[in-house]
Amino acid sequence: LGVGFAVFLAWRKMPLIVVIVAAAVVTALLRLAGIH
């Protein structure tokens, strides 16, 4: 899901660093949600 979100941002022509940071944040949030 995080990868799909990153691909979506890249498709929207977002800067690469923004795509990487956003993907990392989404992945971290999903992991936290999975633990709780």
C-alpha atoms as a printed R data frame, in Angstrom:
   type eleno elety resid chain resno      x      y       z
1  ATOM     1    CA   LEU     A     1  0.000  0.000   0.000
2  ATOM     2    CA   GLY     A     2  2.872  2.347   0.795
3  ATOM     3    CA   VAL     A     3  4.455  1.576  -2.581
4  ATOM     4    CA   GLY     A     4  1.161  2.266  -4.362
5  ATOM     5    CA   PHE     A     5  0.917  5.599  -2.542
6  ATOM     6    CA   ALA     A     6  4.472  6.459  -3.610
7  ATOM     7    CA   VAL     A     7  3.678  5.560  -7.222
8  ATOM     8    CA   PHE     A     8  0.574  7.769  -7.038
9  ATOM     9    CA   LEU     A     9  2.636 10.716  -5.765
10 ATOM    10    CA   ALA     A    10  5.280 10.127  -8.441
11 ATOM    11    CA   TRP     A    11  2.523 10.058 -11.062
12 ATOM    12    CA   ARG     A    12  1.354 13.424  -9.737
13 ATOM    13    CA   LYS     A    13  4.878 14.756 -10.530
14 ATOM    14    CA   MET     A    14  5.830 15.245  -6.898
15 ATOM    15    CA   PRO     A    15  9.558 15.792  -6.112
16 ATOM    16    CA   LEU     A    16 11.369 12.486  -5.518
17 ATOM    17    CA   ILE     A    17 12.354 13.386  -1.940
18 ATOM    18    CA   VAL     A    18  8.724 14.153  -1.120
19 ATOM    19    CA   VAL     A    19  7.682 10.778  -2.561
20 ATOM    20    CA   ILE     A    20 10.322  8.955  -0.498
21 ATOM    21    CA   VAL     A    21  9.456 10.757   2.755
22 ATOM    22    CA   ALA     A    22  5.715 10.322   2.221
23 ATOM    23    CA   ALA     A    23  6.139  6.601   1.513
24 ATOM    24    CA   ALA     A    24  8.258  6.176   4.655
25 ATOM    25    CA   VAL     A    25  5.687  8.028   6.781
26 ATOM    26    CA   VAL     A    26  2.776  6.006   5.390
27 ATOM    27    CA   THR     A    27  4.679  2.758   5.963
28 ATOM    28    CA   ALA     A    28  5.484  3.751   9.559
29 ATOM    29    CA   LEU     A    29  1.845  4.691  10.231
30 ATOM    30    CA   LEU     A    30  0.647  1.370   8.790
31 ATOM    31    CA   ARG     A    31  3.102 -0.524  11.009
32 ATOM    32    CA   LEU     A    32  1.928  1.397  14.096
33 ATOM    33    CA   ALA     A    33 -1.694  0.719  13.156
34 ATOM    34    CA   GLY     A    34 -0.852 -2.967  12.706
35 ATOM    35    CA   ILE     A    35  0.723 -3.167  16.181
36 ATOM    36    CA   HIS     A    36 -2.214 -1.450  17.850
